[in-house]
Amino acid sequence: MATKSNSTKQSTKKTLGQKTSSRSKTVQNQGLDQKSTRTKSGKATGQSKSRSGTKSSNKRKSSKNQKLIRYEIELVLLFAFTVLSALSLHSKSIGVAGEFISHVYLGLFGGTAYIVPYFLAVFIFLGINKNLKSVRRRYMTAFGTAFLAIILLLTVKSMEIILELLDFNSMTLTSFEGIQLTYKNGIAGQGGGVIGSIITFVFTELLGTIGTYFVIFVLFVIALVLGTRISILEIWEKRKVAAEKLSSIEVNLPEIHMPKLNSKPKSVKDARKQMKELKNLHRRITSSLK
């Protein structure tokens, strides 16, 4: 009986050990499966992140390339427009399109039309160039004031003739007939065109001819200060300092005894003596200045 009980106890211990070992193996297998799934998910997320990063970088590069291409196309179109406008104004070899462009420029601006394409090119370049955002407003206002001053300067002299011509035809500058007349005169090279005549008429009516010339001077000064950042007060102060320095400089020249020369030498010897004395005097002066 004792042997049977011992054998049954040993068998139960073996079965319990086998069960615990099987359980530990299953737990280990589950842990390995979880680790493998975690590593796989981490690799997948890393790959997805890298793919998304490469996609975003590619999108950025493509957007930059598109912007550069657009900017280059705009520059080419601006250059072509400026060249076409200048050629249509300065020559008659562009055809019907050039004649139409020149008539529009001259009819609107008169004699100022020959510089309008260049000012337009500068304005458009400042508008499309993103590297000039910090100085865009300053340069635009500088070029605008300079352009206004040039329009006034070229139109003030002919304004009286235009007004007399309008009065003779019983027209006003702002009427439809007056605009047509100023447009035709601008094409013929007389006056400042429609825009130039209206602007100059406003200034001359408010300030007169002398006041308009003073405004022109002020506009040029403003354009110079804005475009170059040169302060007039600083220039005036520097001029004062330079004048004070020049006045403080003392030039110490040696005392030079002038020889007594006769107005009319009596003989050739006297003339030679006077020439020698003059040469010696010249040498002394030059040596003292050195």
Secondary structure, 3 states (H helix, E strand, C coil): CHHHHHHHHHHHHHHHHHHHHHHHHHHHHHHHHHHHHHHHHHHHHHHHHHHHHHHHHHHHHHHHHHHHHHHHHHHHHHHHHHHHHHHHHHCCCCCHHHHHHHHHHHHHHHHHHHCHHHHHHHHHHHHHCHHHCCCHHHHHHHHHHHHHHHHHHHHHHHHHHHHHHHHHCCCCCCCHHHHHHHHHHHHCCCCCHHHHHHHHHHHHHHHHHHHHHHHHHHHHHHHHHHHHCCCHHHHHHHHHHHHHHHHHCCCCCCCCCCCCCCCCCCCHHHHHHHHHHHHHHHHHHHHHHC
